[in-house]
Structure formats: C-alpha cells, structure tokens
C-alpha cells in the first residue's frame, strides 16, 4: 500500500490502538489502556479466536510497559508473552532482537494451526547511533552506504527485522504452512528518533519535512503465491482492521468502525491528531484553516471543506464516546 499514512498520536500505544480497533484514539490518554475493560468484539484476536484459532501476542520489550499486560488480553489474545521473565531472549542488550523473538516463539504455535499471532517488534527503536546494539550487530551491511550515521543506524537496525521475517517465512515454508498464512506489517509511527526529517530525505523519494509526507509509511499484506501489486488508494492505520476483516470474510458492521475497508468503494480520508486531513481532493491545515487542492485547476468549494471538517469532528467525537461509554458492550450485550 503505497499511499498509506500512520498518523502519530501518543506514540506507539495509540498506533496499536488504531491498528487493533479501527477507531481514533481519545487524545491525551492511553486509549488502549483505557479500553482494557471494554468489550471489543471486532478485533482480529476476538474474531479469529471465535473461529478456533490459537491467539497469542508477543513483544520483545517489557511486559508492563504502557500496561500492555492489561490491554492485550482484552484484544482477544489468550496469552501476552513479553519481558525477561516470560520471553527467553537476551534482555541485557538494547534494543532486543526481533530475530531472537521469532526463533524463540515460533515453536510455540507452528504445530497448532490455525493460529493468529501478533508480534510487536522493537529492533528498530531509537536511538539511532552506534551505541544501539542492533545498529552495531548489523553495521557491516550499511557501513559503506552514502548516508549519515543516523540513517545508516536506522537501516542496520531494520536489517534485524528483515532477518526475523526471513526466519518466520522459512519456518512456515518448512511446515508447509506458508500458503495458508497471511502476514500483515505496519508501523506504529514515523521514526521520530530521527528528529530532523532531513535525515529521512537522504533515503526518501518524497520530502519528509512536509507534515503529511512525514507520516506516509508502509503497510504490507503478504501471502505466498499471491501476485505482487501496489495499491495506491489513500488509506491509514484505522483502515487496517476493516480491510483484514473483509479479506478474511469475517462478519462485522462497517457502520460501527471509524476506519474503512481500503478496497471498498468509499471516499477515503486520512485524519491526523491536530485535525489536519487528507482526501483525494487535497490536504487541509487546521491551524491555518487552509485547504490546498491536489489539482490547482480543480475548483473546490468552501462547502466541501466545511463538510470534511464536520466529518473529522464527528469521527473524533464518536471514537471518544465509544471508548468512554463502552459502546460495543451496550450495543451487543
């Protein structure tokens, strides 16, 4: 997905919330933690557990960080396994290795198909310098590249993630499960450890100093044997869940989610935490109350801009109420 955005709210935890629920976060709080006692029937964990999948979440960071030990079981995962006392990897280094996490955990589920596994990886975590253990481990892959040290460290760290995926796919193939497996990959936010976006411009084909381009990040769905294709429809993090639910043929009511199936015949919209927004017609800067059309020759009315602003307000308000009022519980239970 080449026109995909991951708007940043409160760092990693809100990126997870949007991915897992298809809702916008409530600003100023950890929405995923706030949802720990709410009924969340549409998450992939709950949906696939009802189809008798084994559901497990893994993280090679700390067990209680962001109170994930409270929020993740509520997402439908039978186990949340993280931290040095639960995950047998080297916690004496920082950041921890994604490859080690994969190789330690795959034996837990590889012979228990069908399974729905959630990995929250950490090898790409800041700081991007030569003290970072993942940057040191993979430095020989990048040391001759024509970039600054922070970018080379960033790339070296993600080599560890590449190795983790390589190992995962190889083990799936060895068990004859690759053709039955779907892997969806997304990020939680832009690499704000590279605080000067000009670092990103060393490697990027688009200007990352632009607010909107900063949050334009990859989303990948992989399935062995499927023909490779690029989807350039405008989309964002909250669209991941409804897209996957439809691809898996799982039942849900699309009216009850803020995100939209990317493949649906709907007008796409990307909403940012500061109320900026993107549509196929243009981009809007809330603080300046300025709309810039993608096509200078197209006449966009003030009424259109007002209607999108109202829609953005509604989506934030409804997302907040769904979280605060435990809406799905009252609707279904």
N, C-alpha and C positions, 0 to 999 in steps of 0.2 A: 504494500500500500504506500504509494509514493507521495500522496498529498494528505498525509496523516499528521495530526498535531497532538501533543501531550502537554496541555496547559498545566502550569505549576500552581498549586495552592499552598498547602502546608507540607512541602517536601514529599518524601517517599510515601507517607501514610495516606495522604489524600490521593496520590496516584494509584495506590492499591484500591482505595475505596471506589474510585470511579471505574476501574477495570472490573472489579468484582460485583458491583451493584448496578452499573449503568445510570447512576444518579450523580448529580453535582454535590460536592461537599458543602456542608454548612461552614461558613467562614469563621475563623478564629477558634475552632475547636478541632480535636481529632475525631473526625466523623466516623472512622472505622471503629475506634474505641467506643464512641457514643452509641454505636449500633449493636454493641455486644449482646444486649438482651432483647433486641428487636427480632421480629420474625422476618426472615429474608428468603422467601421461597424460590426466587428466581436465580440465585447464584448457581454457578456450574457445579459446585460441590454438592448442594442440595439436589439439584436436578438429576445429576448422574448417580448420586447415592440412591435415589429412588428407583433407578434402573439397575440396582445391584452392582454398581461399580465400587471397587475399593477406592476410598478418597483419603489422601494424605497430603499435608503441606510440609515442606521443608524450607529451612532458612539457615544459611551458614553464618549468620550473625547471632546476636544474643537473644535468648529465649524470651525475656520480658521486655525487650526494647519496644517502645510505642505500645506496650501492653498487648502485644500480638498473642500472647498466651491466653488472653481473654476473648479477643475478637475473632481469631481464626477458627476455633471450633464452631463458632456460630455461623461461619460461612459454609458449613456442611462438611468439614474435614474431620474424619474420625480421629485423626491424630495430628498434632502440630509438633514437629520434631525440630528443635533448634538448640543452640547453646552447647557449651563444652561438656555438660553433664549428660546430654542426650544424643549428640552427634559426634561420632568418633573421627574427628579430623583435627588438624593442627591449629589450635587456638592461641599458640604462642606467637603467631605472626599476624600482621595486619596489612591489608585485609585478608580474609581467609580465601582459600582456593575453591572456585566453582568446580573444577575438575575433581578435586578430592571429594566434594559433596556428592557429585554424581556417582563416582565409583563406590562410595560407601553405601549409598542409599538404593541404587537400582536393584540390588539383590533382595531388598525388602518387598518389592512388588512385581518383579519381572515375570514370576511364575504364577501370578494371581490375577491374570487378565479376566475381565476388563478392569482397568484402573484409571482414575482421574487424579493426576499428580500436579501439585502446584509447587514450583520452585521460585523462591525469592533469592536472587543471586547477589553477590557482594564484591566480587573481584574487581569490578570497575569503579569502586568507591574512591572518592577523593581521600587524601591529597594527591595531586599528580606531580610527584617529584621522585628523585632517586632513592628516597627513604622508603617508598612504598614497596612492600615485599613482592607484590605481583608485577610491578614495573621492573624490579630487579630480576625476577625469575625469568622474564621474557624479553629482557633488554636486547639480547643478541638478535632478535627478529627485527628490531626497529632502529638500531643504533646508527645505521648508515642512511636512514631516510632524511630528506631535506627539510626537516621541520624543527621547531623549537623543542626544548626538553619537555615542557608540559604536555605538548601534543604527542610526542613520542612515548611518554609515560602512559598517557591515556590509551594509546593504541596497544602498547605492550600489555597493559592490564586486561584489555579485552581479548587478547590472544588466549588468556586463560579461560574466558567464557567460550571462545571458539573451540578450544580443546575439550571443554565439558560437553558441548553439543556433539562434537565428533565421537566422543566416547559413548554418549547416550544413543546416538543413531546406530553405531556399530553394535551395541548390545541388543538393541531392538531387532536389528537385522539377523543377528546370530540366533535369536529366539524365534525368528520367523514372524515377528510382530510389527515390523516397520510399515507394512501395507495396511495394517489395522489401526495405526496410530496417527493422531493429529498433534502437531506441536504449534502452539501459538506463542509468539515472542513479542513483548512490548516493553517499553521503558517506563520509569515512574516520573521522570522529569528531565529537563535538559541538564547537561553536565555543568552545574553552577560552580563546581570546583575550579573550572577554567573561567575565572571571574571576568576576565577581559575577553569578550566574544571575538576579538581579532585573532585570538589563538585558534578558534574554531575555523575562521576564514582561511587559515593556512591549508586546510584539507577540504573545506566545504565548497560545493559548486554554487551555493547561494549565499547572500550576505547575511551572516548570523548576527550582525549588530542591529538589524531590524527586529523590532519586538516580535513580530509574528513569525519570522523565519527562525528565531531562536528556539521556539517550541515545536518546530517541524522535525519530527523524529520518526524512526522506523516502526512499522508494525508488520509482522510476517506471520503468515499461516503456511505451514509446511505439511505435506502429506506425500509419502513416497509414491511415485508413479504419476502424480498429477502434473499436467502441463504447466510449465512456468509462465506466469503472466504478471503484468503490472496493473494495479488498479489505481487510477488517478482521481477517483471521486473524492471530494473533500470529506474528511472524517476526523474523529478524535477519540480520545480514550473512552468516553462514556458510550461509544458505539460498539466497543469490543464485545460486551456481553450479549446484546441482542443479535449481533451478527453470528456469534458462535451458536447461540441457542437455535437460530433458524437453520444454520448449516447442519446441525445435529438432528434437526427435526423434532426438537423438544417444544412442548406447548408452553406458551406464556402469552399474556395480554400486552400487546405493544403499547397500549394506552397508559400502562402503569409503570413505564420506564421513561426517563428523560432522553437517554440515548436512542439511536435508531439503527436498524439493520443497514449496514453500508450498501448492501445490494438491493435494498428496497427502492421503489420508485417514489422517493420523497425528496424534498428540497433540503440539502444538507446545511448544517450550521456548526461552527466551532465557537464555543463560549470560553472566555478567559476570566480569571479571578477578578480582574479590575473592571469587568463589564465590557471590555473590548470584544469585538466579534468579527467573524469571517463568514461570508456566504459566497455563492458562486458569482454574485454581482459585484462584490467589493469588500473592503475592510473598514471598520469603524473604530475610531479612537474616542473612548468615552470621555476622558479628561478634557479633550479639546472640543468634544462634540462635533467631530469632523468625520465625514464619510468620504472615502476615496474609491471610486469605481475601478474595477479591473480594466474596463474598456472606456477610455476617455470619450469615445464617441457615443456611448450609451447614456441616455438621459434618465437618471434615477430620481424619482420623486421624493420629496420630503416625507410623504405619507408612507412610502416603503420603509424608510429609515425608522420612522416612528413606530411602525408595526413590529419591526425586528427588535427594537429596544424594549417594547412591551413584552414580546415573547421571551426575551432574555430575562427580564424581571420576573415573569411568571415562572420560568423554569427554576430560577434560584429559589423563589418563594415556595414552590411546590416541593422541591427537593428538601428544603429545610423542614417543612411541615411533615413530610413523610418520615424524616428521621426523628423529629421531636415527638411526634404523635404515635409512632409505631404503627404507621398506616396499614401495612400489609396484615398485621395481626387483626386489626378491627375489620378489615375487609374480608378476610378468609376464615378467621377463627371465631 
